Amino acid sequence: MPVKKKINAKDYEKALFELQLDLVKLQAWIKHQGLKVVVLFEGRDAAGKGGVIKRITQHLNPCLLYTSDAADD
């Protein structure tokens, strides 16, 4: 379902930061619990997966994360 409502850049950045903060808290909880998480992004080339992954991992602890490009050729 396409998103029809647009938000201004300031509101977008604020919402993005709040969501990234939630991810940092989740990462800390996962580490504290001794858990592991796998997140899989699947889709066509140029579908925006790279940008989403960049935004998700932007504020996470890089020592606790591993990313891989497992593209089929």
Secondary structure, 3 states (H helix, E strand, C coil): CCCCCCCCHHHHHHHHHHHHHHHHHHHHHHHHHCCCCCCCCCCCCCCCHHHHHHHHHCCCCHHHCCCCCCCCC
